[in-house]
Amino acid sequence: MAEKKRAHILGFIQNGVNSHATGMWRHSKDKVGWSYTRPDYWEHMARTMERGLFDAIFIADELAPYSSYGDSSDATVKWAVQCPTHEPSTIVPIIATATTNLGIGVTLSTAFEHPYSMARRLSSLDHISGGRVAWNIVGSYSKSEWDAYGAQMDDRSRRYDRIEEYIHLCKLLWNSWEPDAIIADKASGIFADPEKVREIFHEGEFFKCRGRHFVAPSPQGQPVLWQAGSSDRGRDFAAQHAEAIFAIHPDVEQMRAYSDDLNARVARSGRSPGSVKMIYGVQPIVGETRAEAERKFDEIRMLLPREGSLAMLSGQLSVDFMKFNPETPLEDIAIPGIQGVKDALVRSGAGSTVTVGEAADIYSMRFAMPAVVGTPSDIADQLEEFMDEGGADGFMLLATYTPGCFEEFTDLVVPELQRRGRYRTAYAGTTLRQNLLQN
């Protein structure tokens, strides 16, 4: 018999008062004795995940408060809809110092920063973490972000053309130092051989660059590249460049369809099928008993503010849902935002029509991810199904109340997965890439 696949686990958070489950700042167990603005909170969160042998803590981001709902960010601010949110890379050194093996995935947008400075920043973070950094590549989909930066929102049809060139230039810079470029000969005073540190000359459609990469090669050479492609073009981009893909699908059938499609695209791009890790989002809510877990689930749902939920959905889909009756079927509304989000929400009804109001509540709590609710055994059963039937290589755990939700998963679910042989008992290596490649 073939050896069973072992799950890769990541914790999905934001550097802010709330992550993705709206209203959690009100929860009786949220951040008790902790402040998200202080290093000790992030140190504890990271150590908890490392104790649970997570591959990484994955830091999502927004560059500005959502403002699509009523053409205003008032509801976003009022209901703490991913607001306030602090800059994600600022906590990377804190997490890196507090841990030894835990990877750190950071979401950084290609929209408003030149590739030269992005490559430099990520190489610097990879050095300081000892080779544990991943870059979640995003292109900024929200109108509020473009408004905040005083820029004209780019042509969606050309967005991936620009990102392709962006990544190409970053890779040129990361690969421009030869392995033996650094001599460091104190007697002669020569530190590096300029013949082995190539100057990059790039003049493309979107970017120009003449310069040498200003950072010596980092432990991983380049960060692990992460992507969340859902559109046809996004999937092709992920198949060509990503080492891991984060996707949101509401059920095992859609996971399997996505896994098969991405693996086919990976093969067409000349890479080995299965070489890109498929990481699917789930929201685990664990209890000692099923009744306890269901009670926790109900308590979380009761904290959702409807107006805040609509503001969040408006921001993600770039539609002003203030203009729609909450009973309007979501599938009837054209959206310029993330098409994959709409598709997942429409499918989350399991055959029933999903209204705007229902979609807002689902999205603001769990992003259309499956909620896996129950005992440690129940949750392990569901995760095994997603791996065996859905093609998942691992899971992105959507936070509820923090740090408690990750403490509970580490203490209750991880031992059950290990008992079944479905989870590592030690890290494979010292870099994130080594651990992500562990089977």
C-alpha positions as CSV (number, residue, x, y, z in Angstrom):
1,M,0.0,0.0,0.0
2,A,1.1,3.5,-0.7
3,E,2.0,5.6,2.3
4,K,-0.7,8.0,3.3
5,K,-0.2,11.7,2.7
6,R,0.7,13.8,5.7
7,A,-0.9,17.1,6.1
8,H,0.8,20.5,6.0
9,I,-0.7,23.0,8.4
10,L,-0.5,26.8,8.3
11,G,-2.1,29.4,10.6
12,F,-4.0,32.2,8.6
13,I,-4.0,35.5,10.4
14,Q,-3.6,39.3,9.9
15,N,-1.5,41.8,11.8
16,G,-4.6,43.5,13.2
17,V,-7.3,43.7,15.8
18,N,-9.4,41.1,13.8
19,S,-8.3,38.6,11.2
20,H,-11.0,37.3,8.9
21,A,-13.8,36.2,11.2
22,T,-15.6,39.5,11.7
23,G,-16.6,40.4,15.2
24,M,-14.0,38.1,16.9
25,W,-12.5,41.1,18.9
26,R,-15.7,40.9,20.9
27,H,-15.3,37.2,21.7
28,S,-14.9,36.3,25.4
29,K,-11.8,34.3,24.6
30,D,-10.1,36.7,22.1
31,K,-6.7,38.1,23.0
32,V,-7.3,37.7,26.8
33,G,-4.2,39.3,28.3
34,W,-2.7,40.0,24.9
35,S,-2.4,43.0,22.6
36,Y,-2.0,42.5,18.9
37,T,0.2,45.6,18.8
38,R,2.9,44.1,21.1
39,P,5.7,41.6,20.3
40,D,4.8,39.1,23.1
41,Y,1.4,38.3,21.4
42,W,3.1,37.4,18.2
43,E,5.9,35.5,20.0
44,H,3.3,33.4,21.8
45,M,1.3,32.8,18.6
46,A,4.4,31.7,16.7
47,R,5.6,29.4,19.5
48,T,2.2,27.8,19.7
49,M,2.2,27.1,16.0
50,E,5.8,25.8,16.1
51,R,4.8,23.5,19.0
52,G,2.1,22.2,16.7
53,L,4.7,21.7,14.0
54,F,2.9,24.0,11.6
55,D,4.7,24.7,8.3
56,A,4.1,28.4,8.7
57,I,2.2,31.3,10.1
58,F,0.6,33.0,7.0
59,I,0.1,36.8,7.3
60,A,-2.7,38.1,5.0
61,D,-3.0,41.8,4.3
62,E,-5.2,44.7,3.1
63,L,-3.5,48.0,2.1
64,A,-6.5,50.2,3.0
65,P,-9.9,49.9,4.6
66,Y,-12.7,48.6,2.3
67,S,-14.7,51.4,0.9
68,S,-17.1,49.8,-1.6
69,Y,-20.1,49.6,0.7
70,G,-22.0,52.9,0.4
71,D,-18.9,54.4,-1.3
72,S,-17.4,54.8,2.2
73,S,-15.2,53.0,4.7
74,D,-17.5,54.0,7.6
75,A,-18.9,50.6,8.1
76,T,-15.4,49.0,7.8
77,V,-14.1,51.2,10.6
78,K,-17.3,51.0,12.7
79,W,-17.4,47.2,12.8
80,A,-13.6,46.5,12.8
81,V,-13.8,44.7,9.4
82,Q,-10.1,43.8,9.1
83,C,-9.5,47.2,10.5
84,P,-7.2,48.4,11.8
85,T,-4.6,46.3,10.1
86,H,-0.9,46.9,10.5
87,E,1.9,46.3,7.9
88,P,2.6,42.5,7.7
89,S,6.4,42.4,7.3
90,T,7.0,44.3,10.5
91,I,6.2,41.2,12.6
92,V,8.5,38.9,10.6
93,P,11.6,39.6,12.7
94,I,9.6,39.1,15.9
95,I,8.3,35.7,14.7
96,A,11.7,34.6,13.3
97,T,13.4,35.4,16.6
98,A,10.9,33.6,18.7
99,T,11.0,30.4,16.7
100,T,13.5,28.0,15.0
101,N,11.6,26.1,12.4
102,L,8.3,27.9,11.8
103,G,7.9,29.4,8.3
104,I,6.6,33.0,7.8
105,G,4.4,33.7,4.8
106,V,3.9,37.4,4.2
107,T,1.4,38.9,1.8
108,L,2.9,41.8,-0.3
109,S,1.3,43.5,-3.2
110,T,3.0,44.1,-6.5
111,A,0.7,47.0,-7.3
112,F,2.6,49.9,-5.7
113,E,6.2,48.9,-5.1
114,H,9.0,48.4,-7.7
115,P,10.3,44.9,-8.1
116,Y,13.8,46.1,-7.1
117,S,12.8,47.1,-3.6
118,M,10.5,44.0,-3.2
119,A,13.3,41.6,-4.1
120,R,15.6,43.4,-1.6
121,R,13.1,43.3,1.2
122,L,12.3,39.7,0.8
123,S,15.9,38.6,0.6
124,S,16.6,40.6,3.8
125,L,13.7,38.9,5.5
126,D,14.9,35.5,4.3
127,H,18.3,36.2,5.8
128,I,16.9,37.3,9.2
129,S,14.6,34.3,9.4
130,G,17.3,31.8,8.5
131,G,15.5,30.9,5.3
132,R,11.9,30.6,6.4
133,V,10.1,33.3,4.4
134,A,7.4,32.8,1.8
135,W,5.9,35.5,-0.4
136,N,2.1,35.4,-1.0
137,I,2.0,37.3,-4.4
138,V,-1.0,39.5,-4.8
139,G,-1.8,42.3,-7.2
140,S,-4.4,44.4,-5.2
141,Y,-8.0,43.8,-6.3
142,S,-9.7,46.4,-4.0
143,K,-10.6,49.8,-5.3
144,S,-10.0,51.2,-1.8
145,E,-6.3,50.3,-2.1
146,W,-5.9,52.1,-5.4
147,D,-7.8,55.1,-4.1
148,A,-5.6,55.3,-1.0
149,Y,-2.4,55.3,-3.2
150,G,-3.9,57.9,-5.5
151,A,-3.6,55.6,-8.5
152,Q,-5.8,54.5,-11.3
153,M,-6.9,50.9,-10.9
154,D,-5.1,48.8,-13.5
155,D,-6.8,47.0,-16.4
156,R,-7.9,43.6,-14.9
157,S,-7.2,41.9,-18.3
158,R,-3.6,43.0,-18.2
159,R,-3.0,42.5,-14.4
160,Y,-1.2,39.2,-14.9
161,D,0.9,40.5,-17.7
162,R,2.3,43.1,-15.2
163,I,2.7,40.5,-12.5
164,E,4.5,38.1,-14.8
165,E,7.1,40.8,-15.6
166,Y,7.3,41.7,-12.0
167,I,8.2,38.1,-10.9
168,H,10.6,37.8,-13.9
169,L,12.6,40.8,-12.7
170,C,12.6,39.7,-9.1
171,K,14.0,36.3,-10.2
172,L,16.7,37.9,-12.3
173,L,17.8,39.9,-9.2
174,W,17.7,36.9,-6.8
175,N,19.7,34.7,-9.2
176,S,22.3,37.4,-10.1
177,W,24.8,36.4,-7.5
178,E,26.9,33.3,-8.3
179,P,27.5,30.9,-5.4
180,D,31.2,31.7,-5.1
181,A,30.8,35.4,-5.7
182,I,31.8,36.3,-2.1
183,I,35.5,35.9,-1.5
184,A,35.9,37.8,1.8
185,D,39.7,37.8,1.6
186,K,40.8,40.1,4.5
187,A,44.4,40.1,3.3
188,S,43.6,41.5,-0.1
189,G,40.6,43.4,1.0
190,I,38.4,41.9,-1.7
191,F,35.0,41.0,-0.5
192,A,33.2,40.0,-3.7
193,D,34.1,39.4,-7.3
194,P,32.1,41.8,-9.4
195,E,32.3,39.4,-12.4
196,K,30.1,37.1,-10.4
197,V,27.5,39.6,-9.3
198,R,25.7,40.4,-12.5
199,E,24.2,43.8,-13.1
200,I,20.6,43.5,-14.2
201,F,19.6,45.5,-17.3
202,H,15.8,45.2,-17.7
203,E,13.6,47.3,-19.9
204,G,10.1,45.8,-20.2
205,E,6.6,47.0,-20.8
206,F,5.9,47.9,-17.2
207,F,9.3,48.1,-15.4
208,K,12.8,49.4,-16.0
209,C,15.8,48.4,-13.9
210,R,19.6,48.8,-14.1
211,G,21.4,47.6,-11.0
212,R,22.8,44.8,-9.0
213,H,20.8,43.0,-6.3
214,F,21.8,44.8,-3.1
215,V,21.5,41.7,-0.9
216,A,23.8,38.7,-0.9
217,P,22.1,35.3,-1.6
218,S,19.8,34.4,1.2
219,P,19.5,30.9,2.7
220,Q,16.7,29.9,0.3
221,G,18.0,31.8,-2.6
222,Q,14.6,33.3,-3.1
223,P,11.5,33.1,-0.9
224,V,9.0,30.3,-1.3
225,L,6.5,31.7,-3.9
226,W,2.9,31.4,-2.9
227,Q,-0.2,32.2,-4.9
228,A,-3.9,32.0,-4.8
229,G,-4.9,31.8,-8.4
230,S,-8.6,31.2,-9.0
231,S,-9.3,32.7,-12.5
232,D,-8.1,30.9,-15.6
233,R,-5.1,33.3,-16.0
234,G,-4.4,33.1,-12.3
235,R,-4.3,29.3,-12.4
236,D,-1.8,29.4,-15.3
237,F,0.4,31.8,-13.4
238,A,0.3,29.7,-10.2
239,A,1.1,26.5,-12.2
240,Q,4.1,28.2,-13.7
241,H,5.5,30.0,-10.7
242,A,4.0,28.9,-7.4
243,E,5.6,26.3,-5.0
244,A,2.3,26.2,-3.0
245,I,-1.2,27.3,-3.8
246,F,-3.8,28.6,-1.3
247,A,-7.3,28.0,-2.5
248,I,-10.8,28.3,-1.1
249,H,-13.4,25.7,-2.0
250,P,-16.5,24.9,0.0
251,D,-16.5,21.1,-0.5
252,V,-14.4,18.1,-1.3
253,E,-15.8,17.8,-4.9
254,Q,-14.6,21.4,-5.7
255,M,-11.2,20.7,-4.1
256,R,-10.7,17.6,-6.3
257,A,-11.7,19.5,-9.4
258,Y,-9.3,22.3,-8.6
259,S,-6.5,19.9,-7.7
260,D,-6.9,18.0,-10.9
261,D,-7.0,21.2,-13.0
262,L,-3.9,22.7,-11.3
263,N,-1.9,19.5,-11.6
264,A,-2.8,19.4,-15.3
265,R,-1.6,23.0,-15.8
266,V,1.5,22.3,-13.8
267,A,2.4,19.4,-16.2
268,R,1.7,21.6,-19.2
269,S,4.1,24.2,-17.9
270,G,6.8,21.6,-17.8
271,R,6.8,20.9,-14.1
272,S,6.1,17.6,-12.4
273,P,2.5,17.0,-11.4
274,G,2.2,17.1,-7.6
275,S,5.3,19.4,-7.3
276,V,3.1,22.3,-6.2
277,K,1.4,21.9,-2.8
278,M,-2.3,22.3,-2.7
279,I,-3.3,24.1,0.5
280,Y,-7.0,24.5,1.1
281,G,-8.6,26.8,3.6
282,V,-10.7,25.4,6.5
283,Q,-12.1,26.9,9.7
284,P,-11.6,24.3,12.5
285,I,-13.8,24.7,15.6
286,V,-12.9,21.9,18.0
287,G,-14.5,20.8,21.3
288,E,-14.1,18.0,23.7
289,T,-17.6,16.9,22.5
290,R,-19.6,17.6,19.4
291,A,-22.1,19.6,21.5
292,E,-19.3,21.8,22.8
293,A,-18.0,22.4,19.3
294,E,-21.5,23.3,18.0
295,R,-22.0,25.7,20.8
296,K,-18.7,27.4,20.0
297,F,-19.7,27.6,16.3
298,D,-23.1,29.2,17.2
299,E,-21.4,31.7,19.5
300,I,-19.1,32.8,16.8
301,R,-21.9,33.2,14.3
302,M,-23.9,35.3,16.8
303,L,-21.0,37.9,16.8
304,L,-21.3,38.7,13.1
305,P,-22.5,42.3,12.4
306,R,-24.6,42.2,9.3
307,E,-23.6,45.7,8.1
308,G,-19.9,44.8,8.7
309,S,-20.4,41.6,6.8
310,L,-21.8,43.4,3.8
311,A,-19.0,45.9,4.0
312,M,-16.4,43.1,3.9
313,L,-18.1,41.3,1.0
314,S,-18.4,44.6,-0.9
315,G,-14.7,45.2,-0.5
316,Q,-13.7,41.8,-1.7
317,L,-16.0,41.8,-4.7
318,S,-15.8,45.5,-5.5
319,V,-19.6,45.8,-5.5
320,D,-21.7,48.2,-3.3
321,F,-24.1,45.8,-1.7
322,M,-25.9,48.7,0.0
323,K,-27.6,49.0,-3.4
324,F,-29.0,45.5,-3.3
325,N,-31.8,43.8,-1.4
326,P,-30.1,41.2,0.9
327,E,-32.4,38.6,-0.5
328,T,-31.0,39.0,-4.1
329,P,-29.3,35.9,-5.3
330,L,-25.6,36.5,-5.4
331,E,-25.2,34.6,-8.7
332,D,-27.3,37.2,-10.5
333,I,-24.8,40.0,-9.7
334,A,-21.8,40.8,-11.9
335,I,-18.7,41.5,-10.0
336,P,-15.4,43.1,-10.9
337,G,-13.6,41.8,-7.8
338,I,-12.3,38.3,-7.1
339,Q,-14.3,35.9,-9.2
340,G,-13.2,32.9,-7.3
341,V,-14.7,34.3,-4.1
342,K,-18.1,34.7,-5.8
343,D,-17.9,31.3,-7.3
344,A,-17.1,29.6,-4.0
345,L,-19.9,31.5,-2.2
346,V,-22.4,30.6,-4.8
347,R,-21.4,26.9,-4.4
348,S,-21.5,27.1,-0.6
349,G,-25.3,26.8,-0.7
350,A,-25.0,23.1,-1.7
351,G,-27.6,23.4,-4.3
352,S,-29.7,26.1,-2.7
353,T,-29.7,29.7,-3.9
354,V,-27.3,31.9,-1.8
355,T,-28.5,35.4,-1.2
356,V,-26.4,38.5,-0.8
357,G,-27.1,38.5,2.9
358,E,-26.2,34.9,3.4
359,A,-23.1,35.3,1.3
360,A,-22.0,38.2,3.5
361,D,-22.4,36.2,6.7
362,I,-20.6,33.2,5.2
363,Y,-17.8,35.2,3.9
364,S,-17.2,37.4,6.9
365,M,-17.0,34.4,9.1
366,R,-15.1,31.8,7.0
367,F,-14.4,33.0,3.5
368,A,-16.6,30.2,2.0
369,M,-14.1,27.7,3.5
370,P,-15.6,24.5,5.0
371,A,-16.2,24.9,8.7
372,V,-14.9,21.7,10.3
373,V,-16.7,21.5,13.6
374,G,-16.5,18.7,16.2
375,T,-14.2,16.6,18.3
376,P,-10.6,16.1,17.4
377,S,-11.5,12.8,15.9
378,D,-14.3,14.4,13.8
379,I,-12.0,17.1,12.5
380,A,-9.3,14.6,11.7
381,D,-11.9,12.6,9.8
382,Q,-12.8,15.6,7.7
383,L,-9.2,16.6,7.0
384,E,-8.4,13.1,5.9
385,E,-11.3,13.1,3.5
386,F,-10.1,16.4,2.0
387,M,-6.6,14.9,1.5
388,D,-7.7,11.5,0.2
389,E,-10.7,12.6,-1.9
390,G,-10.1,16.3,-2.5
391,G,-6.4,16.2,-3.4
392,A,-5.4,18.5,-0.5
393,D,-1.7,18.5,0.6
394,G,-2.5,20.6,3.6
395,F,-4.7,23.2,5.2
396,M,-4.8,26.9,6.0
397,L,-6.5,27.3,9.3
398,L,-8.7,30.4,9.4
399,A,-8.5,32.1,12.8
400,T,-11.5,32.7,15.0
401,Y,-10.6,33.9,18.5
402,T,-6.8,34.2,19.0
403,P,-4.5,32.8,20.2
404,G,-7.0,30.2,21.6
405,C,-8.1,28.7,18.3
406,F,-4.5,27.7,17.4
407,E,-3.8,26.5,21.0
408,E,-6.8,24.2,20.8
409,F,-5.8,22.8,17.4
410,T,-2.3,22.2,18.5
411,D,-3.3,20.5,21.8
412,L,-6.3,18.5,20.5
413,V,-6.2,17.9,16.8
414,V,-2.5,17.6,16.1
415,P,-2.1,14.6,18.4
416,E,-5.0,12.9,16.7
417,L,-3.5,13.4,13.3
418,Q,-0.2,12.1,14.5
419,R,-1.8,9.1,16.0
420,R,-3.2,8.3,12.6
421,G,0.1,8.8,10.8
422,R,-1.3,11.8,9.0
423,Y,1.0,14.5,10.4
424,R,4.7,15.0,11.0
425,T,6.3,14.3,14.4
426,A,9.3,16.5,13.7
427,Y,10.4,19.1,11.1
428,A,12.3,17.8,8.1
429,G,14.7,20.7,7.8
430,T,15.6,24.3,8.8
431,T,14.1,26.2,5.8
432,L,10.5,26.6,4.9
433,R,11.1,25.1,1.5
434,Q,12.5,21.9,3.1
435,N,9.6,21.5,5.4
436,L,7.0,22.3,2.7
437,L,8.5,19.5,0.5
438,Q,8.3,17.0,3.4
439,N,5.8,14.2,2.6
